[in-house]
């Protein structure tokens, strides 16, 4: 009996303890911790995302290249939608009912409980009239976003553009982005995305039964402010950028200009180019489709993606390596009869002209193919035929130090490596031991399998101008209000050639402009050192010119390539000289030769791509035929043919459920 009473008190004590714990928990939930009040008020609490402005992009002198303009998206949260007049709503947004149901189906597929974009990129003027009536349509809410605008409409391939995130983007950034968000797709917008995008904010608003805001929850205690993206100061000089694009109008090619003392890129022209404003707004898709269909491919970023035979601009490089190895001296001469025999291979000078006795400087000035073929063959054969492969591998490594055959690490996506063939490449073609210096003699004059980007060629000129080193080329010189500079841009990259060996090369390059092949591009009052090139292709040769100026304390190094336009002296050299003078003097003076910028701006050197046009036209016709067939097949099950489409069913079912 006693044990029964004892158990009774124990059980009663347990129940009393549980009651006290529950009471304490309720007190904590209701009085102390207000998180549960927040959870319970979900039916009247609406979190609104505040999207920050993307960081602006400036030129090196503070001129705005990219800024923002506000616009509005209409978002929809399907499970918050109540029955409404769809005809009136469609009229308000300027869409038809089939389009409405198409968008509704997309929103339902994304998430019934999460907001997604329904109508996008509404200008502020248009949105003013929509805002007044939006409260009549519960579940639909506005979001302020920002689009890019480009005041001077220049440097499209450098700046890039933004677009809506893809599923792949959302996954890559760990869910930071949501459907309908914008992200950098190309150019600087992509490579500096995390700097430019800023930080989103959140407003927690209380709303009534009509979805009208009634104030901030908890007086804004849980709100967070949006933080604008950081400003980027680019290295571009907008005046020569615009000038370069004008000079390259109706031409295919590229201009890259770099400041040798810093590696900052001053001019970055890819031609044909496009107005970056075309990639903004509701017509963006149509504009992009037209440019993708353009046979001259304006989206192709030629400064870093196009690969060209460097031609004569490459000639001094092997000579510099041979000087460092002690194979030749600046005084080494060669008698040029107009050609050079490498084994049974005859290498002619450009027009078969006989240059007579030439040393290193005069060979550069006269662009003697024979001299540099002789240097290349001596360099590769100095350890004997059996050692050609190992010597070539060492030569390739030395060339690679100049930034050829590998990415320079530009702060832009999609940079090409160019190409320096490997010994294995030739082994696969000729078999090991089956090739020698004479087999690959075309490399001596920048032809054959050797390919370089315009950026690499401009960087090569920086190396020569600096007598043996370069700074990593870059397009953004400072980040944020504090003008942060990346440390990697302040490091000198030495190429392993002693400084004195550059003087005879530079002497020859000065002679090219003073009285050689580029004499018509001589700039009054400025000593420019350059090298013309004519890169051979299957069609008409590419016009190539590389240079730096002034000779003492160089301020600009440049590479210009005009595709399929003939000799370097005819097109590339004058364009480069105009850019150099514009940068150093601020204007272009009259020339003894009579050349003018206006002539080159108005000249049309677009190569004939009629075969490609015919091919693309045929592809377009075939695609149109396929689309027509698909349209006819799909029309049998389209809305209005006796079958309700999926979007209509979804909306009807949801409205029906809300009426219950």
LINHU-V622853 format. One line per field, one symbol per residue. psi: psi as a letter, one per 20 degrees, with the letter a starting at -180 (. if undefined). Layout:
psi=???
This chain:
psi=ghhghghghgghhghgggggggghggggghggojhhhghhjhiipopppoprpqqrprahjjpphpaqpqrqqoqpngiiprprnhghghhgikrrghhghghghgghhgphiqqrpgpqlpqhghhhhhhhjhiinqipqqppapqqqnhilrlghgharrrqqrhhggghjkjhqrpirqqphrbhhghkghghhapqrppoqpqaijjppjrppkkjhjqqqqoqrqqporiqohghgggghghjpkqpbqpppqohihjpphpnpppqarohiikqahjggggggghhipiimiipnhhihppqpibiiigighhgghghijhrrhiprpoojirponcjpooqrgjjqpibpqagghhghilohgghgggghgghjijqhijgghghgggghghhhijqjrpikqlqrkpqibpoqrhhghghgiqpijqahhhkhhhhkkbcipqqqhghghhhhggghjljrqqpqqiohqprhjlppphhijppoqjjpqghihghghghhhhghgjbhkhijpppjpopproqqnppahbqqqpppqrqqrgpmpipqqpppoqljbqhhhgggggghgggggghhirprqqhijqqhhghhiqokpqokhghggghggghghghgghgghghghhhjqqikipprggggggghggghhi.
